[in-house]
Amino acid sequence: MEKELVVKWKIKAAELPGILELLPELAEKTRSEDGNVFYEIYRSESEPTEFVLRERYVDDEAAQAHRNSEHYQRIVAGKIIPHLEVREVMVVKRFL
């Protein structure tokens, strides 16, 4: 069964420029993972430090492989999460 996540990040303003530089590599490498269906990053028009990520993987194992990947550990765990004011992860499934 596919695994879909909606993730909200609020980045500390002082850290925003550095994190913006990391996002293209993160998106490119995640989209190239075998089990990735889609990976989209959205930025709020009214709050430039707020982002929403939509991720879908073919199954739980693919989602776990993403979290264990070198690029996730290096970029997200190592360089982004420490600079967030808010991080919310919601696992969702299609309702209608």
C-alpha positions in Angstrom: 0.0 0.0 0.0 1.3 3.5 -0.9 2.6 5.7 1.9 1.8 9.5 1.7 3.1 12.2 4.0 2.4 15.9 4.4 5.1 17.7 6.2 5.1 21.3 7.5 8.3 23.1 8.2 8.8 26.6 9.7 12.4 27.5 9.3 14.2 30.0 11.5 14.5 33.2 9.5 18.2 33.5 10.0 18.7 30.0 8.6 16.5 30.4 5.5 19.1 31.3 2.9 21.3 28.3 3.7 18.3 25.9 3.7 17.0 27.2 0.4 20.3 26.2 -1.2 19.8 22.6 0.1 16.3 22.0 -1.2 17.1 21.5 -5.0 19.5 18.6 -4.2 17.1 17.1 -1.7 14.2 17.2 -4.2 16.3 15.8 -7.0 17.8 12.9 -5.0 14.4 12.0 -3.4 12.6 12.0 -6.7 15.2 9.6 -8.1 14.7 7.0 -5.4 13.3 3.7 -6.7 10.2 3.8 -4.4 9.3 7.5 -4.8 6.0 8.3 -6.5 6.3 12.0 -6.0 8.0 14.6 -3.9 6.8 18.2 -4.0 7.9 21.2 -2.0 5.6 24.2 -1.6 6.5 27.6 0.0 3.9 29.8 1.6 3.1 33.0 -0.3 2.4 34.9 2.9 5.0 33.4 5.3 8.3 32.9 3.4 9.7 30.7 6.2 6.9 28.1 6.0 7.0 25.1 3.7 4.8 22.1 3.0 6.2 18.9 1.5 4.0 16.3 -0.1 5.7 12.9 -0.4 4.4 9.6 -1.7 6.2 6.3 -1.8 5.2 2.9 -3.2 5.0 1.4 0.3 6.2 1.7 3.9 9.6 0.1 3.0 10.2 2.8 0.4 9.3 5.5 2.8 11.7 4.0 5.4 14.4 3.7 2.7 14.0 7.4 2.1 14.5 8.3 5.8 17.6 6.0 5.9 19.1 7.4 2.6 22.4 9.3 2.7 20.8 12.4 1.3 18.0 12.5 3.9 20.4 11.9 6.8 22.9 14.5 5.6 20.5 17.2 4.4 17.3 16.8 6.4 18.4 15.3 9.6 21.8 17.0 9.7 21.2 20.4 8.2 17.5 21.2 8.2 15.8 19.8 11.2 18.1 21.5 13.7 17.1 24.9 12.2 13.3 24.5 12.3 10.9 26.2 14.6 8.1 23.8 13.7 8.1 20.4 12.1 4.9 18.5 11.7 4.6 15.1 9.9 1.2 13.8 9.0 0.7 10.4 7.4 -2.4 10.6 5.2 -4.5 8.5 2.9 -7.0 9.4 0.3 -10.4 9.9 1.8 -12.5 10.6 -1.4 
